[in-house]
Amino acid sequence: MLYTDGSEAMLGDEVAISGNYRGVVVASMDRAEYSAAYPEAQWAYLKKGVLMETDFGGLVHYEDSEHEHFALIRRAK
């Protein structure tokens, strides 16, 4: 999944969602990156997109950035 600026979403990124909400990328099926809390064995079936822990709805799967505005706030260290 790509952010509005064209950069690729990566594990651990802190993200602004539609300007009002926040999220953290906890798994990226696009990059085959999974956090310990969200292992590949449980989530790879989604095949594409990212999982985000959000401040408005808990865990959310986004297949692409078509319907939301995503902006990178900070890359994980």
Secondary structure as UniProt FT lines:
FT   TURN            4..5
FT   TURN            11..12
FT   STRAND          14..17
FT   TURN            18..20
FT   STRAND          21..28
FT   TURN            29..32
FT   STRAND          33..34
FT   TURN            36..37
FT   HELIX           40..43
FT   HELIX           44..46
FT   STRAND          50..54
FT   TURN            55..57
FT   STRAND          58..62
FT   STRAND          70..74
//
